[in-house]
Amino acid sequence: MTGEGEARGGAVLAELLPAGEAARTALLARREPAAYAGDARAAAVWEALEARCGSLVEREGGGPADRAAWAGLLVWLTRESARCGAFSAHKSAVRLALLCRRLLDGGLRGLVDPDEAVRGCLAALPATRETVPTRDDTELRTENFEAILVSRHTKTLVNAAAPLLGHVSDPELRAELAAWEELRERLI
């Protein structure tokens, strides 16, 4: 967002901040209908709103309560964009995991459960550890394009989830992510 779009985005966010979830959805659908259009424009609207909200989380001078409120809205925006289908399941899982890490790194705990973010990444994996194409069994050739894509998507999801390993409380989930992490270097 630049100029008028950024000002409008800031005004929309200011209206969304105090609203409940249902009111947020209705307000955003009214003020930014492109967000729910189900096309390429929708992703751009969500990304712009999230970038603007993220800058409000990070801004200097905001106290802890202010930062937490904006961070809560950022989490809602990320989840709502996934719910309405603005992004694929793969991209939505990556986006939530990256947000979780960003919030944890910024000292904002409890807004996104690391177990939830990791579970989302693992659920979006396009293959199992036994079937995922690796450098060991897949040549980088045009005829292997689909297998290469599966491996790349897998690597992207594992890379997004891996930094959360130390924050995962479920031992089975932690073990599953650790097993994927061991395989990560062999992914394409």
C-alpha positions as CSV (number, residue, x, y, z in Angstrom):
1,M,0.0,0.0,0.0
2,T,1.2,3.4,-0.8
3,G,-0.2,6.9,-0.4
4,E,-4.0,6.8,-0.2
5,G,-4.1,3.0,-0.1
6,E,-1.8,3.0,3.0
7,A,-3.9,5.6,4.7
8,R,-7.1,3.7,3.9
9,G,-5.4,0.5,5.2
10,G,-4.4,2.1,8.4
11,A,-8.0,3.4,8.9
12,V,-9.4,-0.1,8.2
13,L,-7.0,-1.6,10.7
14,A,-7.9,1.0,13.3
15,E,-11.6,0.0,12.9
16,L,-10.8,-3.7,13.0
17,L,-8.7,-3.5,16.2
18,P,-11.5,-3.1,18.8
19,A,-14.0,-5.3,16.9
20,G,-14.9,-8.9,17.6
21,E,-14.3,-11.6,15.1
22,A,-17.7,-11.6,13.4
23,A,-17.7,-7.8,13.3
24,R,-14.2,-7.8,11.8
25,T,-15.2,-10.1,9.0
26,A,-18.3,-8.0,8.2
27,L,-16.3,-4.7,8.4
28,L,-13.5,-6.0,6.2
29,A,-15.9,-7.4,3.6
30,R,-17.6,-4.0,3.5
31,R,-14.4,-1.8,3.5
32,E,-12.1,-4.1,1.4
33,P,-14.4,-6.4,-0.6
34,A,-11.4,-7.5,-2.8
35,A,-10.1,-9.4,0.3
36,Y,-12.9,-11.9,-0.2
37,A,-13.0,-11.9,-4.0
38,G,-11.2,-15.2,-4.3
39,D,-8.8,-14.1,-6.9
40,A,-5.2,-12.8,-7.1
41,R,-6.3,-9.4,-5.8
42,A,-7.4,-11.0,-2.6
43,A,-3.9,-12.2,-1.7
44,A,-2.5,-8.7,-2.4
45,V,-5.1,-7.0,-0.1
46,W,-4.3,-9.4,2.7
47,E,-0.6,-9.0,2.3
48,A,-0.9,-5.3,2.3
49,L,-3.1,-5.2,5.4
50,E,-0.8,-7.7,7.2
51,A,2.3,-5.6,6.3
52,R,0.7,-2.4,7.6
53,C,-0.4,-4.2,10.8
54,G,3.0,-5.8,11.2
55,S,4.6,-2.3,11.1
56,L,2.2,-1.2,13.9
57,V,3.3,-4.2,16.0
58,E,6.9,-3.2,15.5
59,R,6.7,0.5,15.8
60,E,8.6,2.4,18.4
61,G,6.7,4.0,21.2
62,G,4.0,1.4,21.4
63,G,3.7,-0.1,24.9
64,P,3.3,-3.8,25.5
65,A,-0.5,-3.7,25.6
66,D,-0.5,-1.7,22.3
67,R,1.9,-4.2,20.6
68,A,-0.1,-7.2,21.9
69,A,-3.4,-5.7,20.6
70,W,-1.9,-5.1,17.1
71,A,-0.2,-8.5,17.2
72,G,-3.6,-10.1,18.0
73,L,-5.1,-8.3,15.0
74,L,-2.2,-9.5,12.8
75,V,-2.9,-13.1,13.9
76,W,-6.6,-12.7,13.0
77,L,-5.7,-11.3,9.6
78,T,-3.4,-14.2,8.9
79,R,-6.0,-16.8,10.0
80,E,-8.8,-15.0,8.2
81,S,-6.9,-14.9,4.9
82,A,-6.4,-18.7,5.2
83,R,-10.0,-19.3,6.1
84,C,-11.3,-17.4,3.1
85,G,-8.9,-19.1,0.7
86,A,-6.8,-16.2,-0.3
87,F,-3.8,-18.5,-0.1
88,S,-3.2,-22.2,-0.6
89,A,-3.1,-24.5,2.4
90,H,0.6,-24.8,1.9
91,K,1.2,-21.1,1.9
92,S,-1.2,-20.5,4.7
93,A,0.6,-23.0,6.9
94,V,4.0,-21.3,6.1
95,R,2.6,-17.9,6.8
96,L,1.2,-18.9,10.2
97,A,4.5,-20.6,11.2
98,L,6.6,-17.6,10.2
99,L,4.2,-15.3,12.1
100,C,4.5,-17.5,15.2
101,R,8.3,-17.3,15.0
102,R,8.2,-13.6,14.5
103,L,5.9,-13.1,17.5
104,L,8.0,-15.4,19.7
105,D,11.2,-13.6,18.7
106,G,9.5,-10.3,19.5
107,G,8.5,-11.5,23.0
108,L,4.8,-11.8,22.1
109,R,3.9,-15.3,23.4
110,G,0.6,-17.0,23.5
111,L,-0.9,-15.5,20.4
112,V,-0.1,-18.4,18.1
113,D,0.5,-21.9,19.6
114,P,3.8,-23.3,18.2
115,D,2.2,-26.7,18.2
116,E,-0.7,-25.4,16.1
117,A,1.7,-23.8,13.6
118,V,3.9,-26.9,13.3
119,R,0.9,-29.2,13.0
120,G,-0.4,-27.0,10.2
121,C,2.9,-27.3,8.3
122,L,3.1,-31.0,8.8
123,A,-0.5,-31.5,7.7
124,A,0.2,-29.5,4.5
125,L,3.1,-31.7,3.5
126,P,2.5,-33.2,0.0
127,A,4.4,-36.4,0.8
128,T,5.5,-38.7,3.6
129,R,9.1,-39.1,4.7
130,E,9.1,-42.4,2.9
131,T,7.7,-41.0,-0.4
132,V,9.2,-37.5,-0.6
133,P,11.6,-37.1,-3.6
134,T,15.1,-36.4,-2.4
135,R,18.5,-35.6,-4.0
136,D,19.4,-39.2,-3.5
137,D,16.6,-40.5,-5.8
138,T,15.6,-37.7,-8.1
139,E,17.7,-36.1,-10.9
140,L,17.2,-32.4,-11.6
141,R,15.7,-33.0,-15.0
142,T,12.6,-31.6,-16.8
143,E,10.8,-34.9,-16.7
144,N,11.1,-34.9,-12.9
145,F,9.4,-31.5,-12.6
146,E,6.5,-32.7,-10.5
147,A,8.7,-34.6,-8.1
148,I,11.0,-31.6,-7.7
149,L,8.0,-29.4,-6.9
150,V,6.8,-31.9,-4.2
151,S,10.3,-31.9,-2.7
152,R,10.5,-28.0,-2.8
153,H,7.1,-27.6,-1.2
154,T,8.1,-30.1,1.5
155,K,11.3,-28.2,2.2
156,T,9.6,-24.9,2.4
157,L,7.1,-26.3,5.0
158,V,9.9,-27.9,7.0
159,N,12.0,-24.8,6.9
160,A,9.1,-22.7,8.2
161,A,8.3,-25.2,11.0
162,A,11.9,-26.1,12.1
163,P,12.7,-22.9,14.1
164,L,9.7,-23.6,16.3
165,L,11.0,-27.1,17.3
166,G,12.2,-25.8,20.7
167,H,8.8,-24.3,21.5
168,V,6.7,-27.4,20.6
169,S,5.2,-29.0,23.7
170,D,3.7,-32.2,22.2
171,P,6.5,-34.8,22.3
172,E,5.1,-36.8,19.3
173,L,4.8,-33.6,17.3
174,R,8.4,-32.6,18.3
175,A,9.7,-36.1,17.3
176,E,7.9,-35.9,13.9
177,L,9.3,-32.4,13.1
178,A,12.8,-33.6,14.2
179,A,12.6,-36.5,11.8
180,W,11.7,-34.1,9.0
181,E,14.5,-31.8,10.0
182,E,17.0,-34.7,9.6
183,L,15.7,-35.2,6.1
184,R,15.7,-31.6,5.2
185,E,19.2,-31.4,3.7
186,R,18.4,-34.2,1.3
187,L,15.3,-32.4,0.0
188,I,15.7,-30.6,-3.3
